[in-house]
Structure formats: structure tokens, C-alpha cells
Amino acid sequence: MKPAIANFMIHVDEPLSEAEMASLADTVCTSRCVTSACVSANDPHLMLVSYDSDCTTARDIVEQVRSRGVHAEAVGL
């Protein structure tokens, strides 16, 4: 069965460095349910996440980001 790929955007409230945002995206990608996490070059406080919605939820992914001590929320749902 094909995965049910969904996309959403995470807005990070704090100003993080480029390296910190890249590290955060890498952390999100460690989930077996996430297919990609990309930080916007034009808006470095935004991260586009693609994931298998049969495997996890956007809420769970945002909670993973928050568990790193970052204030963030899902946008564009």
C-alpha cells in the first residue's frame, strides 16, 4: 500500500541560526514517518514537512519540535 503523504508548515517563533534550523530539520527527519523537512531560504523561520499521515500526525511532529525547547506551531492546515 502506498503511503498517504501529507504536507504542512511549521512556524518557529524564536530566531534560530541557519545551523540551528538545519539541525531542527534533521531531527524532524529522523522520524520514520517523515519523508522530508526543508527550511525555507526566504523565510528561515518556516519548515515544510512531508510525512506519511497513516504513520503519524502533524501534531506529533510539532510536539517533537517543541520537545527540543523551541516554540513552534503548525500553519497552513
WODAUR-V67309 format. One record per residue. N is the residue number from 0. D_CENTER is the distance of its C-alpha to the mean C-alpha in Angstrom with 2 decimals. Layout:
N,D_CENTER
N,D_CENTER
This chain:
0,24.26
1,21.48
2,17.89
3,16.76
4,13.81
5,11.83
6,9.37
7,7.80
8,6.79
9,5.45
10,8.69
11,9.50
12,13.18
13,14.69
14,15.77
15,14.35
16,16.04
17,14.88
18,15.17
19,13.20
20,10.14
21,10.78
22,11.19
23,7.97
24,6.27
25,9.20
26,8.75
27,5.60
28,7.94
29,10.76
30,10.33
31,13.07
32,11.51
33,8.54
34,10.36
35,8.29
36,5.49
37,7.71
38,8.62
39,11.33
40,14.77
41,16.38
42,14.04
43,12.50
44,10.93
45,8.60
46,5.50
47,6.05
48,4.61
49,7.94
50,9.15
51,12.66
52,13.43
53,16.58
54,14.89
55,12.22
56,11.02
57,8.25
58,10.07
59,9.94
60,6.23
61,6.55
62,9.71
63,8.58
64,7.09
65,10.38
66,12.38
67,12.10
68,14.06
69,11.73
70,12.33
71,9.46
72,9.53
73,8.49
74,10.68
75,12.46
76,13.07
